[in-house]
Amino acid sequence: MEPLNSFQIDALKEVGSMGMGNAATSLSKLVGKQVQLNLSNVQTLDPDAVARSIPESITMTGVMLRMTGDIKGVIMLLLEFNNAVVLSNLMLVPLQQQDDPVMCESALCETGNILAGSYLNVLFQFLDLKVIQSAPITCTGTITDVLEQASELMEHDIKQLLNIETMFMVHDVGHESGLNTIYGDMFLLLDSGSLDVLLSSINNMIPE
């Protein structure tokens, strides 16, 4: 596949910024904390490159939602496991059920659902694409485990991973573990034709 051109990169940065801005606002309201975004780059990656960038010794958690419609693939919220635990705890503070593993997983799924929904609504409204998202699932393990689960959800191997580098940070967490800032990333994992559809929609924005 050819590298993204400058127009495609700028357009994806713009819609990525709007989508994650919308998602960050939703997350800030949910946890009552300041959420900061760091949108730095857009690139397509081989999944193996992502796997190589994260040591197998680090336990990761992915919250995944399958996308169907004009775009087929998976949107994934990726966090280190400890960050995922603290984020779910923040969601459960009003319910005082932080020690319930089932509730923690449910809270994390709901967080992923809200973030992905906010992100996708802006992204695909802007590009005039119709996409339906499934209910979220979680996977915890090595980065290889998480990517294999994503491949199963897509029902075939991941061909392209679109990384609109949208790290978010939840500040002033003050968790008993000593963790004070939560970090997470959002990824789009696409089938072989969906990236072409996405880029075609962006190219159609270029004035004649």
ZIKA-V931463 format. One record per residue. NEAR is the number of other ideal C-beta (glycine too) atoms within 12 Angstrom. Layout:
NEAR + NEAR
//
This chain:
18 + 9 + 12 + 27 + 16 + 13 + 18 + 32 + 25 + 20 + 28 + 37 + 28 + 23 + 35 + 43 + 29 + 28 + 35 + 43 + 27 + 31 + 37 + 35 + 23 + 26 + 38 + 27 + 19 + 28 + 34 + 17 + 27 + 20 + 35 + 23 + 33 + 22 + 29 + 17 + 21 + 33 + 25 + 33 + 30 + 20 + 31 + 16 + 18 + 30 + 25 + 14 + 20 + 26 + 13 + 16 + 12 + 22 + 24 + 39 + 39 + 45 + 45 + 41 + 37 + 32 + 37 + 22 + 17 + 24 + 35 + 33 + 41 + 47 + 49 + 45 + 49 + 45 + 39 + 28 + 31 + 26 + 36 + 36 + 30 + 35 + 44 + 41 + 34 + 34 + 36 + 27 + 23 + 14 + 17 + 11 + 18 + 22 + 15 + 16 + 17 + 14 + 21 + 29 + 26 + 23 + 33 + 40 + 30 + 30 + 43 + 44 + 30 + 31 + 47 + 45 + 32 + 34 + 44 + 43 + 26 + 29 + 40 + 31 + 19 + 24 + 31 + 18 + 27 + 18 + 33 + 20 + 34 + 25 + 18 + 31 + 29 + 38 + 34 + 29 + 22 + 23 + 35 + 26 + 23 + 41 + 36 + 23 + 28 + 42 + 27 + 20 + 33 + 33 + 14 + 18 + 21 + 38 + 26 + 33 + 40 + 43 + 33 + 41 + 29 + 43 + 28 + 41 + 27 + 36 + 22 + 18 + 27 + 19 + 23 + 13 + 15 + 10 + 25 + 19 + 25 + 39 + 28 + 43 + 40 + 44 + 44 + 47 + 43 + 37 + 30 + 17 + 18 + 34 + 32 + 24 + 28 + 39 + 31 + 20 + 27 + 32 + 19 + 18 + 20 + 15 + 6 + 5
//
